[in-house]
Amino acid sequence: MAAKASLIPIPAGKTEAVKKAFEEMRGSREGQCVANRHVMGITTEFVTLHHTPHGDFLVAYLEGDDPSKATERMMASDSEYARWIAKDVLPLLGMGEGEPLPASETLADWRA
């Protein structure tokens, strides 16, 4: 199982809106969100919010068959959920539709 972690900066003033979007993902859109993870080939998703002196950041950890293609797969599905992410959520993160998560480089991957 492949893994990927990404650090995603949240533009100033957008943190509360990002938190509300994640509440919606866990609430009224939970079924769509779960179905979307299947489309993306994701088996584990762990997202945390970090408040730093340099601003707020999301740290997203994904596991699946190819997490580096997860966003691409979601957008290709053209589902209602993917359209909502593209229209309402990605702009909160300063990202455009179809734009990949910021690049990351794995320096260590240890598992017991």
N, C-alpha and C positions, 0 to 999 in steps of 0.2 A: 504494500500500500504506500503510495507516494504522499508526501506532505509538503505544505507550503505555508509560510507565515508572511504576512504583509503588514507594514506600518502605513496607516492612511491618515494624513493630517486632516483635521476638520477646520474649515475656514472660520475665522473669528465671527462669533455671533450665531453660529449654526448648531452648536452642541445640543441645545434643547430640542430642536427640530429633528436632529439625528436620533436622539433618545426616543422621541415620539414615533418615529418610523420603525424603530426596533420593537417598541411596544405593539405597534400594529402587526408586525411580523409574528409576534408571539400571540396575538389576539385574533382579530377578525381575518387576518390573512394567513393564519397558521397552516391550514390545509394546502394553500397555494405554495407556501414556503417549503413545506415538506416535499411536495411534488416537484418543485423546482430543484431541490437538492438532488433528487433522483435524475432529473434531466442533466444536471451538471456533473453527475458521477461522484458526488460528494457523500461520504459516509460519516464524517465528523466535521463539525463547524464550531469553533469557539472564538467569540469576539469579546474583547474587553475595551473599556474606555479608560484612557489615561489622561489625567490633568497634569500638565507640566508647566514650568515657567516659560516655555516656548510655545504654549498653546495646547489644545486638546488633540488627542490622537486615538484612533482605533487601532488595535492590534487584532488581526484576523488570522486564525490558524485553521487550515483546511486539510483534510485527508480524503483521499479517493483515488480513482484509477489514474487521473491526470489533472490535479488541481490547477496547474498553470493554464489550462484551457477552460476552466469552469465558467468564467464570465462570458467567454466567447460562445460556449454551448448554450448558456441561458439566453443570451440575446438572439441566437439563431432560432430558438424555440418559438419566439413571437407570442408567448403566452400572455394572458392578462397581467400576471405577476411580473414578467420581464418588462412589459410596457410600463407598469407602475414604477419599477426600479429605475428604468431609463428616464422617465419623465419627472418623477418626484424625489427619488432618493439620491441618485448619482449627482444631480446638481447641488445637493446639500454638501457633498464632499468635494465640490469643485471639479467634478469629472464629467466628461461628455459621454453620450451614448456610444457603446462599443469600445470605450477606452479601457485598456487593461488596468488591473491594480498596479500600484507602483512596483517597480522591479525590486527583487530581493535576492540576496545571495546567502545560501546556507553555509554557515561556518562550522556547525556541529549538529549531529543528529544521532544522539545516543538513546538507546532503548534497552530496557532490561529484558 
